[in-house]
């Protein structure tokens, strides 16, 4: 439930309770006023009767008394009048009073004895009435009789009901108008501003840091909107700085990888010279043979075919070298890791033969492909395999394997997926713990001066991490080292 709705309901409940209480007490007050008015009218009639009756002689003017009673009874509100003279035992009453009047007779006697007026609410023949009883005196101040006026209260009840309905309708109109005002105010001053804030927060959560909220009302919500705009501006500035720093970092990493790539090419130069020198020697020899046997068309054709083959071989080697050296943006494509490993071994064939290293290959059947940049990943394998070869200066065995493994990144229990695991294991001298802890740090190297930059493994680790993978290292002095490269397998 929204805050504006909650506030509207809460205020509405309070308003209903307050106005209902006000209406209830107003009705009680109105009822009391009407009853007082009725009693005042009856007392006024009583005073008039008292003055008239005290100025006459009851026994001699009985007809006048009856006429006086009848004239007062003509008022539709008056049910009847009873006049009692105990000395002469005379009772005068209205013609409308038929039946038992004993209770009012007794009330008149008690009023005479106690010399006090009495007011009571009661029922006469199922008709609700108000009775006003008072004593009358002679000229000497002695009580000579008493009068009881019976007034219908139905007229008062009708007036009370009309007043109740009038008050009820007024209260309902007031409640409806107040609720409408509260609802409109809550919507305008609370619900709509909060909705704007929520919309701004959702837009910001989607990455739109250009979102701004315009609340110019001078209250707390306006201050909150201003704080939101300030936060959005600060986040936008921070985002721009992060993007700029990331781009700068990415450029530095690319330059670093390019530098390491060029350093690696320097180490591969001698091997490439050997690779290119062999087909050049063959071409030179075949050309000499062709010149000597120009008349032998079949021999010349055979020699020319061999020259073409060796030329294509040289072209292929040069293209691989240029593709490896040429600086370009990383690309993402689906490729076979086994073929990439074979190409890497081809590059390093001269170094392998020079160090007298035996290569053992183990590749899993139906190995899934990998999504990424093959040139960058080839740089990783070149660095790691070349380091493994150079660690076996006296010869040894290089184990190169590729298989699939279901695991999680960095050893987490959740988020498991299928990875291609490439293992590069040598039988070289191994590494100490201190070397293993720093092997991936920039410019850290165990090679002699001018034979290593200390950037190869740093760059390799960055490339693998860019491909959502990681590198693990195991090593023991005297037994060699094992590098494990994990790359997410491609799933169509």
C-alpha positions as CSV (number, residue, x, y, z in Angstrom):
1,X,0.0,0.0,0.0
2,X,1.4,3.4,-1.0
3,X,2.3,6.0,1.6
4,X,-0.2,8.5,0.3
5,X,-3.0,5.9,0.5
6,X,-2.0,5.0,4.1
7,X,-1.9,8.7,5.1
8,X,-5.3,9.3,3.4
9,X,-6.9,6.3,5.2
10,X,-5.4,7.3,8.6
11,X,-6.5,10.9,8.3
12,X,-9.9,9.8,7.0
13,X,-10.4,7.6,10.0
14,X,-9.4,10.4,12.3
15,X,-11.7,12.8,10.6
16,X,-14.6,10.4,10.6
17,X,-14.2,9.7,14.3
18,X,-13.9,13.4,15.2
19,X,-16.8,14.5,13.0
20,X,-19.0,11.6,14.1
21,X,-18.2,12.4,17.7
22,X,-19.0,16.1,17.0
23,X,-22.3,15.1,15.3
24,X,-23.2,12.8,18.2
25,X,-22.6,15.4,20.9
26,X,-24.3,18.0,18.7
27,X,-27.4,15.9,18.5
28,X,-27.4,15.4,22.2
29,X,-27.0,19.1,22.7
30,X,-29.8,19.8,20.2
31,X,-32.0,17.3,22.0
32,X,-31.3,19.0,25.3
33,X,-32.1,22.4,23.8
34,X,-35.4,21.2,22.4
35,X,-36.4,19.5,25.6
36,X,-35.5,22.7,27.5
37,X,-37.5,24.7,25.1
38,X,-40.5,22.4,25.5
39,X,-40.2,22.6,29.3
40,X,-39.9,26.3,29.1
41,X,-43.1,26.5,27.1
42,X,-44.9,24.2,29.6
43,X,-43.7,26.3,32.5
44,X,-44.9,29.4,30.8
45,X,-48.3,27.8,30.4
46,X,-48.2,26.8,34.0
47,X,-47.4,30.3,35.2
48,X,-50.3,31.7,33.2
49,X,-52.7,29.1,34.7
50,X,-51.3,29.7,38.1
51,X,-51.9,33.4,37.9
52,X,-55.4,33.0,36.6
53,X,-56.4,30.3,39.0
54,X,-55.0,32.1,42.1
55,X,-57.1,35.2,41.3
56,X,-60.5,33.5,41.2
57,X,-62.6,31.7,43.8
58,X,-62.7,28.1,42.8
59,X,-65.9,27.0,44.2
60,X,-67.8,29.9,42.7
61,X,-66.1,30.0,39.3
62,X,-66.0,26.4,38.4
63,X,-67.2,27.1,34.8
64,X,-64.5,29.6,34.3
65,X,-61.9,27.1,35.4
66,X,-63.2,24.5,33.0
67,X,-63.2,27.0,30.1
68,X,-59.7,28.0,31.0
69,X,-58.6,24.4,30.9
70,X,-60.3,23.8,27.6
71,X,-58.8,26.9,26.0
72,X,-55.3,25.8,27.0
73,X,-56.0,22.3,25.7
74,X,-56.7,23.6,22.3
75,X,-52.9,23.7,21.7
76,X,-52.2,20.5,19.8
77,X,-49.0,19.9,21.9
78,X,-51.0,19.8,25.1
79,X,-52.5,16.5,26.0
80,X,-54.5,17.6,29.0
81,X,-54.7,19.5,32.3
82,X,-55.7,18.4,35.7
83,X,-56.7,20.9,38.5
84,X,-57.3,19.6,42.0
85,X,-58.8,21.5,45.0
86,X,-58.4,19.3,48.1
87,X,-60.4,21.6,50.4
88,X,-63.5,21.3,48.3
89,X,-62.4,17.9,46.9
90,X,-62.9,19.3,43.3
91,X,-61.1,17.9,40.3
92,X,-61.1,19.6,36.9
93,X,-59.6,17.9,33.9
94,X,-59.4,18.1,30.2
95,X,-62.0,16.1,28.1
96,X,-59.1,14.3,26.4
97,X,-58.0,12.7,29.6
98,X,-60.1,9.5,29.8
99,X,-58.9,6.8,32.0
100,X,-56.7,6.5,35.0
101,X,-55.3,9.8,36.2
102,X,-54.5,8.5,39.7
103,X,-50.7,8.8,39.3
104,X,-51.0,12.5,38.4
105,X,-53.6,13.1,41.2
106,X,-51.1,11.7,43.7
107,X,-48.3,13.8,42.1
108,X,-50.5,16.9,42.7
109,X,-51.1,16.0,46.3
110,X,-47.4,15.5,46.9
111,X,-46.6,18.9,45.2
112,X,-49.2,20.6,47.5
113,X,-47.8,18.9,50.6
114,X,-44.2,19.7,49.8
115,X,-45.0,23.1,48.2
116,X,-42.7,22.2,45.3
117,X,-43.1,21.8,41.5
118,X,-42.4,18.5,39.8
119,X,-41.3,17.7,36.3
120,X,-41.4,14.1,34.9
121,X,-41.2,12.3,31.6
122,X,-43.7,9.4,31.3
123,X,-46.3,7.7,29.2
124,X,-50.1,8.1,29.2
125,X,-52.0,5.5,27.2
126,X,-48.8,4.7,25.1
127,X,-48.3,8.4,24.4
128,X,-45.0,9.8,25.6
129,X,-45.6,12.9,27.7
130,X,-43.9,15.5,29.9
131,X,-45.8,16.4,33.1
132,X,-45.4,19.7,34.9
133,X,-47.1,19.8,38.4
134,X,-47.2,22.8,40.7
135,X,-49.2,24.0,43.7
136,X,-51.6,27.1,43.6
137,X,-52.0,29.5,46.5
138,X,-54.7,31.9,47.8
139,X,-54.1,35.5,48.6
140,X,-52.7,34.6,52.0
141,X,-50.1,32.3,50.5
142,X,-51.7,29.0,51.6
143,X,-51.8,26.1,49.2
144,X,-55.3,25.7,48.1
145,X,-54.8,23.2,45.2
146,X,-52.5,22.0,42.5
147,X,-52.2,21.7,38.7
148,X,-50.6,19.1,36.4
149,X,-50.1,19.9,32.8
150,X,-49.5,16.9,30.4
151,X,-47.5,17.9,27.3
152,X,-47.0,15.6,24.3
153,X,-43.3,15.0,23.6
154,X,-43.9,13.5,20.2
155,X,-43.6,17.0,18.7
156,X,-40.2,17.4,20.4
157,X,-39.2,13.9,19.2
158,X,-40.1,14.9,15.6
159,X,-38.1,18.0,15.9
160,X,-35.2,16.0,17.3
161,X,-35.3,13.5,14.4
162,X,-35.4,16.4,11.9
163,X,-32.4,17.9,13.7
164,X,-30.6,14.5,13.7
165,X,-31.1,14.1,10.0
166,X,-30.0,17.6,9.3
167,X,-26.9,17.2,11.4
168,X,-26.2,13.7,9.9
169,X,-26.4,15.1,6.4
170,X,-24.2,18.0,7.3
171,X,-21.7,15.7,8.9
172,X,-21.7,13.4,5.9
173,X,-21.1,16.3,3.6
174,X,-18.3,17.6,5.8
175,X,-16.7,14.1,5.9
176,X,-17.0,13.7,2.1
177,X,-15.6,17.1,1.4
178,X,-12.8,16.7,3.9
179,X,-11.9,13.2,2.6
180,X,-11.8,14.6,-0.9
181,X,-9.6,17.4,0.2
182,X,-7.3,15.0,2.1
183,X,-7.1,12.6,-0.9
184,X,-6.3,15.5,-3.3
185,X,-3.7,17.0,-1.0
186,X,-2.1,13.6,-0.3
187,X,-2.0,12.8,-4.0
188,X,-0.6,16.2,-5.0
189,X,1.9,16.7,-2.2
190,X,2.9,13.1,-1.3
191,X,1.9,10.4,-3.8
192,X,2.9,12.2,-7.0
193,X,6.3,13.4,-5.7
194,X,7.1,10.0,-4.3
195,X,6.1,8.4,-7.7
196,X,8.5,10.8,-9.4
197,X,11.2,9.8,-7.0
198,X,10.5,6.1,-7.6
199,X,10.5,6.6,-11.3
200,X,13.8,8.4,-11.1
201,X,15.3,5.6,-9.0
202,X,14.1,2.9,-11.4
203,X,15.6,4.9,-14.4
204,X,18.8,5.2,-12.5
205,X,18.8,1.5,-11.7
206,X,18.5,0.8,-15.4
207,X,21.7,2.9,-15.9
208,X,20.2,6.2,-17.0
209,X,22.2,8.6,-14.9
210,X,20.8,11.6,-16.8
211,X,17.6,11.2,-14.8
212,X,16.6,14.4,-13.0
213,X,13.6,15.2,-10.8
214,X,11.9,18.6,-10.7
215,X,10.2,19.3,-7.4
216,X,10.1,23.0,-6.7
217,X,7.8,23.2,-3.6
218,X,10.1,24.1,-0.7
219,X,9.3,21.1,1.4
220,X,11.2,18.0,2.6
221,X,10.3,16.0,-0.6
222,X,11.8,18.8,-2.7
223,X,15.0,18.6,-0.7
224,X,15.0,14.9,-1.2
225,X,14.6,15.5,-5.0
226,X,17.4,17.9,-4.9
227,X,19.6,15.4,-3.1
228,X,18.6,12.8,-5.7
229,X,19.6,15.1,-8.5
230,X,22.9,15.8,-6.8
231,X,23.5,12.1,-6.3
232,X,22.7,11.4,-10.0
233,X,25.1,14.1,-11.0
234,X,27.9,12.7,-8.8
235,X,27.3,9.2,-10.1
236,X,27.4,10.4,-13.6
237,X,30.7,12.1,-13.0
238,X,32.0,9.0,-11.2
239,X,30.8,6.8,-14.1
240,X,32.6,9.1,-16.6
241,X,35.8,9.0,-14.6
242,X,35.6,5.2,-14.3
243,X,35.0,4.8,-18.0
244,X,37.9,7.1,-18.8
245,X,40.1,5.3,-16.3
246,X,39.0,1.9,-17.7
247,X,39.7,3.0,-21.2
248,X,43.1,4.3,-20.2
249,X,43.8,1.1,-18.3
250,X,42.7,-1.0,-21.3
251,X,45.0,1.0,-23.6
252,X,47.9,0.5,-21.3
253,X,47.2,-3.2,-21.0
254,X,47.0,-3.5,-24.8
255,X,50.3,-1.6,-25.1
256,X,51.8,-3.9,-22.5
257,X,50.6,-7.0,-24.3
258,X,52.0,-5.6,-27.5
259,X,55.4,-4.9,-25.9
260,X,55.5,-8.4,-24.6
261,X,54.4,-9.8,-27.9
262,X,57.3,-8.0,-29.6
263,X,59.7,-9.3,-26.9
264,X,58.4,-12.8,-27.6
265,X,58.9,-12.3,-31.3
266,X,62.6,-11.4,-30.6
267,X,63.0,-14.8,-28.9
268,X,61.2,-16.5,-31.8
269,X,63.4,-14.8,-34.4
270,X,66.1,-17.4,-34.5
271,X,63.5,-20.2,-34.7
272,X,61.7,-18.4,-37.5
273,X,64.9,-17.8,-39.3
274,X,65.5,-21.5,-39.2
275,X,62.0,-22.2,-40.4
276,X,62.3,-19.8,-43.3
277,X,66.0,-20.8,-44.0
278,X,65.1,-24.4,-44.7
279,X,62.6,-23.8,-47.5
280,X,64.9,-21.1,-48.9
281,X,67.7,-23.6,-49.2
282,X,65.4,-26.0,-50.9
283,X,64.3,-23.3,-53.3
284,X,67.9,-22.4,-54.1
285,X,68.8,-26.0,-54.7
286,X,65.8,-26.7,-56.9
287,X,66.5,-23.5,-59.0
288,X,70.1,-24.7,-59.5
289,X,68.9,-28.1,-60.6
290,X,66.4,-26.5,-63.0
291,X,69.1,-24.3,-64.6
292,X,71.3,-27.3,-65.2
293,X,68.5,-29.4,-66.8
294,X,66.5,-26.8,-68.8
295,X,65.9,-29.4,-71.5
296,X,64.3,-31.9,-69.1
297,X,60.8,-30.4,-69.0
298,X,59.5,-33.0,-66.5
299,X,62.4,-32.3,-64.1
300,X,62.0,-28.5,-64.5
301,X,58.2,-28.8,-63.8
302,X,58.9,-31.0,-60.7
303,X,61.5,-28.5,-59.4
304,X,59.1,-25.5,-60.0
305,X,56.3,-27.3,-58.2
306,X,58.6,-27.8,-55.2
307,X,59.7,-24.1,-55.4
308,X,56.0,-23.1,-55.3
309,X,55.3,-25.3,-52.3
310,X,58.2,-23.9,-50.3
311,X,57.2,-20.4,-51.3
312,X,53.7,-21.0,-50.0
313,X,55.3,-22.4,-46.8
314,X,57.3,-19.2,-46.3
315,X,54.3,-17.0,-47.0
316,X,52.2,-18.9,-44.5
317,X,55.0,-18.5,-41.8
318,X,55.2,-14.8,-42.5
319,X,51.4,-14.4,-42.4
320,X,51.3,-16.1,-39.0
321,X,54.1,-13.9,-37.7
322,X,52.4,-10.7,-39.0
323,X,49.0,-11.8,-37.6
324,X,50.7,-12.4,-34.2
325,X,52.6,-9.0,-34.1
326,X,49.9,-6.8,-35.7
327,X,48.2,-4.8,-33.0
328,X,44.3,-5.0,-33.2
329,X,41.2,-4.9,-31.1
330,X,40.2,-8.2,-29.4
331,X,37.7,-10.2,-31.4
332,X,35.2,-12.7,-30.2
333,X,34.7,-15.8,-32.3
334,X,34.3,-19.5,-32.0
335,X,37.5,-21.5,-32.6
336,X,39.1,-24.9,-31.9
337,X,41.6,-24.9,-29.0
338,X,43.4,-28.0,-30.3
339,X,44.3,-26.4,-33.6
340,X,45.5,-23.3,-31.7
341,X,47.8,-25.5,-29.5
342,X,49.2,-27.3,-32.6
343,X,50.0,-23.9,-34.3
344,X,51.7,-22.8,-31.1
345,X,53.9,-25.9,-31.2
346,X,54.7,-25.2,-34.8
347,X,55.9,-21.7,-33.9
348,X,58.2,-23.2,-31.2
349,X,59.4,-26.2,-33.2
350,X,62.9,-24.8,-33.6
351,X,63.2,-24.0,-29.9
352,X,61.9,-27.5,-29.0
353,X,64.5,-29.1,-31.1
354,X,67.2,-26.8,-29.8
355,X,66.5,-27.7,-26.2
356,X,66.0,-31.4,-27.0
357,X,62.5,-31.4,-25.5
358,X,60.1,-34.3,-26.0
359,X,56.5,-33.2,-26.5
360,X,53.6,-35.4,-25.3
361,X,50.2,-34.4,-26.5
362,X,46.9,-35.5,-24.8
363,X,43.7,-34.1,-26.3
364,X,40.2,-35.2,-25.3
365,X,38.0,-36.4,-28.1
366,X,35.2,-34.1,-29.1
367,X,36.7,-31.2,-27.2
368,X,34.2,-28.2,-27.2
369,X,35.3,-25.0,-28.8
370,X,36.1,-21.8,-27.1
371,X,34.8,-18.2,-27.7
372,X,37.4,-15.5,-27.7
373,X,40.3,-14.0,-29.6
374,X,42.6,-16.8,-30.9
375,X,45.6,-14.4,-31.5
376,X,45.6,-13.2,-27.9
377,X,45.2,-16.7,-26.5
378,X,48.0,-17.9,-28.8
379,X,50.1,-15.3,-27.2
380,X,49.2,-16.9,-23.8
381,X,50.2,-20.4,-24.9
382,X,53.4,-19.1,-26.6
383,X,54.5,-17.4,-23.4
384,X,53.7,-20.3,-21.1
385,X,55.0,-23.1,-23.4
386,X,58.2,-21.1,-24.2
387,X,58.8,-20.6,-20.5
388,X,58.4,-24.3,-20.0
389,X,60.8,-25.2,-22.8
390,X,63.4,-22.7,-21.5
391,X,63.1,-24.2,-18.0
392,X,64.4,-27.5,-19.4
393,X,67.9,-26.4,-20.6
394,X,69.2,-29.9,-20.4
395,X,66.3,-31.5,-22.1
396,X,63.1,-33.0,-20.7
397,X,59.5,-33.7,-21.4
398,X,56.7,-31.2,-22.2
399,X,53.2,-32.5,-21.4
400,X,50.5,-30.6,-23.3
401,X,46.9,-31.6,-22.7
402,X,43.4,-30.3,-23.3
403,X,40.2,-31.6,-21.7
404,X,36.8,-30.5,-20.3
405,X,36.1,-30.0,-16.6
406,X,33.0,-28.8,-14.8
407,X,34.1,-26.5,-12.0
408,X,33.5,-23.0,-10.6
409,X,35.7,-19.9,-11.0
410,X,38.2,-19.3,-8.2
411,X,36.9,-22.3,-6.3
412,X,33.4,-21.0,-5.5
413,X,30.8,-23.7,-4.7
414,X,28.1,-22.0,-6.8
415,X,28.0,-20.9,-10.4
416,X,29.6,-24.1,-11.8
417,X,30.0,-24.4,-15.6
418,X,32.0,-26.4,-18.2
419,X,35.5,-25.2,-18.9
420,X,38.2,-26.3,-21.3
421,X,41.3,-27.1,-19.2
422,X,44.7,-26.7,-20.9
423,X,47.7,-28.1,-18.9
424,X,51.3,-27.2,-19.7
425,X,53.6,-29.3,-17.6
426,X,57.4,-29.4,-17.7
427,X,60.1,-31.5,-16.0
428,X,62.4,-28.5,-15.4
429,X,63.9,-27.1,-12.2
430,X,60.6,-26.0,-10.6
431,X,59.9,-22.9,-8.5
432,X,60.2,-21.8,-4.9
433,X,57.2,-20.5,-3.0
434,X,58.4,-16.9,-3.2
435,X,58.7,-17.2,-7.0
436,X,55.3,-18.7,-7.3
437,X,53.8,-15.9,-5.2
438,X,55.3,-13.2,-7.5
439,X,55.3,-15.0,-10.9
440,X,52.3,-13.0,-12.2
441,X,53.5,-9.6,-11.0
442,X,54.7,-7.2,-13.7
443,X,58.5,-7.0,-14.4
444,X,59.2,-10.0,-12.1
445,X,61.5,-12.5,-13.8
446,X,64.0,-15.2,-12.9
447,X,65.7,-15.0,-16.3
448,X,69.1,-13.4,-16.9
449,X,69.3,-9.7,-17.7
450,X,68.3,-8.8,-21.3
451,X,66.6,-12.3,-21.7
452,X,63.2,-11.5,-20.2
453,X,61.0,-8.5,-19.5
454,X,59.0,-10.0,-16.7
455,X,55.7,-9.1,-18.5
456,X,54.9,-12.4,-20.3
457,X,52.9,-14.1,-17.5
458,X,51.3,-10.8,-16.4
459,X,50.0,-10.1,-19.9
460,X,48.9,-13.8,-20.2
461,X,47.0,-13.7,-16.9
462,X,45.2,-10.5,-18.1
463,X,44.2,-12.0,-21.4
464,X,42.8,-15.2,-19.7
465,X,40.9,-13.1,-17.2
466,X,39.4,-11.0,-20.1
467,X,38.1,-14.3,-21.4
468,X,36.4,-15.1,-18.0
469,X,39.0,-17.7,-17.2
470,X,41.9,-18.0,-14.8
471,X,45.4,-19.6,-14.5
472,X,46.5,-22.0,-11.7
473,X,50.1,-22.9,-10.9
474,X,51.6,-25.9,-9.2
475,X,55.4,-26.3,-8.9
476,X,58.0,-28.2,-6.9
477,X,61.7,-27.7,-6.8
478,X,63.5,-30.4,-8.8
479,X,60.3,-31.8,-10.3
480,X,59.0,-29.1,-12.6
481,X,56.0,-26.9,-12.9
482,X,52.3,-27.3,-14.0
483,X,50.3,-24.4,-15.5
484,X,46.5,-25.0,-15.8
485,X,44.6,-22.5,-18.0
486,X,40.8,-22.6,-17.7
487,X,38.7,-21.1,-20.5
488,X,34.8,-21.2,-20.6
489,X,33.6,-23.7,-23.3
490,X,31.4,-22.3,-26.0
491,X,27.8,-23.4,-25.9
492,X,25.6,-22.5,-28.9
